[in-house]
Amino acid sequence: MGLVWRLLLLALIPLRIFLELFWCYIWTPRDKKTRTIHPANKATNGRSPSTLPSSNGHDGQVDTTAVSPDKLKDLYDALDLWWGPTSCLQVMSRMNKVRMPIIVQTYIRDVQGRQFDPSVPKEATPLLGARICDVGCGGGYLTEALVDAGAEVVAIDANEVTLLAAKQHWTETRGLKVNGPEYHQALVQEFSQRHEGKFDIVVCSELIGNVTDSMSLIPHILKLVREGGAVVITTNNRTLFSLLFTIIWLEHVAAVVPFNFRHLYKFIRPQELHRELKKYNVEPIETIGFLPLGLTARLTWRLQWVLTSFTGLWYAQVAKKVFA
Ligand SMILES: C[S@@+](CC[C@H](N)C(=O)[O-])C[C@H]1O[C@@H](n2cnc3c(N)ncnc32)[C@H](O)[C@@H]1O
């Protein structure tokens, strides 16, 4: 990134703070388009078409012979964006360290009704038997971890190229394993019409709060959960801390997240999510905070996500669909 652009980003901080507060508290833009992470203009990390295997497209592998040359380029870029060694999105992959214990606890304690003792050494596959839907799976960071923990996972994402990258990464790293994740390109709004009540747990991580009118997605997400099943939603709280850290620091100072990518007015407070869940026969169980520690300007390997009772930055809301 050029020095001029870095200086410009720093100079724009006061204006950005003003605009974010204005949009949040005085006038909320209605017509801003939902932005999904798109791999345009990223390096291909040394991959070339010849290094991508082609197949019949079964078991999650991408049939690269059926992908147009334009999409193929996007696919390599998406692979690099999500899974490249220096990708800024790796910060989300590391979030698994806090997301996975929350999901395992939810399955054992809230869905199975068993005693959950975090001090007991963990089984290798604590989610064995769980049928989980990962809504807005992106490049598959959480999806892969869920499968590794023994769950049967269906992962959906609206973005075709992102989903191709998720499939391709699974194949490149694991081979054609029969029990890999089942990936679908779909909007949750339409997928939920066909898969009502099919899942023990529905996970929706870092989607709500990043798109316009997130609350309208809640009934669709909940529709996928079976009675007695649970939902785990992770997102950013709408606080001054979030403005300063997740927008100003990550976009303007560390500049590791694309400029103008996230907006305070889209973030959701736990109480608002809580109220929304209760409208649909879903009982909120707990709100768990988490935050990144050791974050350096370049998002180096020192970054660690930790669970905390402080919910002012990131939080997970766990809720259970009660029997009608
Ligand atoms: C920030 S990414 C989160 C990725 C993943 N959950 C993780 O935490 O690693 C959000 C993803 O949600 C997807 N998305 C946005 N709106 C969606 C919708 N209505 N239905 C399904 N996916 C959606 C986007 O394409 C994007 O890949």
The ligand as an ORCA input file, in Angstrom:
! r2SCAN-3c Opt
* xyz 0 1
  C     -17.613    -11.618      6.698
  S     -18.055    -13.070      5.858
  C     -18.075    -14.243      7.207
  C     -17.427    -15.557      6.841
  C     -17.483    -16.666      7.858
  N     -18.751    -16.793      8.525
  C     -16.386    -16.525      8.883
  O     -16.664    -15.969      9.943
  O     -15.251    -16.923      8.637
  C     -19.803    -12.867      5.541
  C     -20.279    -13.762      4.415
  O     -21.716    -13.735      4.397
  C     -22.141    -13.864      3.048
  N     -23.531    -13.358      2.959
  C     -23.953    -12.066      3.037
  N     -25.309    -12.018      2.949
  C     -25.748    -13.301      2.838
  C     -27.042    -13.904      2.722
  N     -28.156    -13.155      2.730
  N     -27.131    -15.254      2.615
  C     -25.997    -16.023      2.617
  N     -24.744    -15.499      2.712
  C     -24.616    -14.154      2.830
  C     -21.122    -13.041      2.270
  O     -21.054    -13.441      0.911
  C     -19.824    -13.310      3.038
  O     -19.053    -14.342      2.445
*
